[in-house]
């Protein structure tokens, strides 16, 4: 159960992280924010969203870490988080910004799969 809880929390936290880091660009694209919106406002907005990211990221790592009774080593947690981060980002960029997927993106995905195999496959 800790593995599933950890992964679901990491997915949720990365959705918030992506919105905190890149959501303001979409708001600008939608003319909700403008180029003249004060940067401090955009930073505070991003921090407000990032708060929820941390509310999920920290428990995910805590529940998932092997020294706390979870199933994952520190390296495994990091690789899982990176794969989720890039997956969420790719989905966000394709859906929100209509960015096309290209062959090099698929090659990068294959490298991520290899990273997961290396981290989880050898003990």
N, C-alpha and C positions, 0 to 999 in steps of 0.2 A: 504493500500500500504506500510506503514511503517513496518508492520510485515514481509511481503515478502522480502522487501529490506533488513531488518535487518538480516533475516535468510540467504539469499543469500550471503550477505557480510560476515557473520560468517562462512559459509561453505568455501568460498574462502579464508578467513584469516586462517582458520584451515588447509587447504591444504598447504598453504605456511608455517605455523608453523610446520607441520609434516615434510615437506621437509627440513626446517631449522634445526630441531632437530635430524632427523634420516636419512635424505638424504645422508649425508656424509658416513654413514655406507653402503648404497647401492652402492655409488661410490667406496668405498673400495672393496666391493664384486665384482664389475665389473672391478677391477684393474685400475680404473681411478685415484683414490687416493690410496696410500699405507700406511702401518703402519709407514713408515718413513716420510710421509708428515708432515711438521711442524704443530704443533697444532695451532699456531697463524694463519696460512693460513686457516685451517679448521674453526676456530672461526670467522675470517673475512668473509669467504664465507657464513657461517650460519647467521651472522649479516646482510649481504647483502640481503639474502632471507627473513629474519625476518622483514626487513624494509617494505616489501610489505604486510606482515601480519599485521603490525601496521597500515598501510595505509587503511586497510579494517576493522580491529577490532575496532579502535577508532570511525570511523563514524557509524559502526553498533550499538555500544553501545549508541552513541549520538542520532541517529535516533530512536532507539528502546525504549529508556528510557521514562517512563511515564511523568516525569517532563519536558521533552523536546517535549511533544506532541506525543510520541510514545505509543505503546500499552502494554509495558511490565514493570513490577516492576524490581528493581535491582536483587532480588532473582530469578525471572523468567528468566532474561537475563543470569544469571550465570548458571542456570540449562540447558537452551538451549545450551549455549556455551559448557558445559561439555558433553552433549549428542552428539553434533556435533563433538567435539574433539575426543571422543572415537570411534565414528562411522568412522570418517576419518582414525584414526589410525588403526582400525581393517582392513578396506579395504586396506590400505597401506601395512600392515604386511602380509596380505593374498596374495595380488597381487605382491608386490615387493620382499618379502622374502619367499613366499610359505609356510607361517605358517598355520598349520591346526587349524580350529575352533573346540573347544572341548565343552563338556557339561557345564563346569564351565563358559565359556565365554557367553553361552546362559543364564545362571543364572545371571551373571553380567548384561546382557542386560535387563533382567526382573527387576532387581533392579533399573536400570536407568529409565525404564518405570514407575515403582512405584514412583520414585523421581519426575518425571514430574507430575504424577497424584497428589501427595501430594502438590506440589508447585502451580499447576494451579487449582486443584480441590477445595481448601479451601480458602475462602477470609475472 
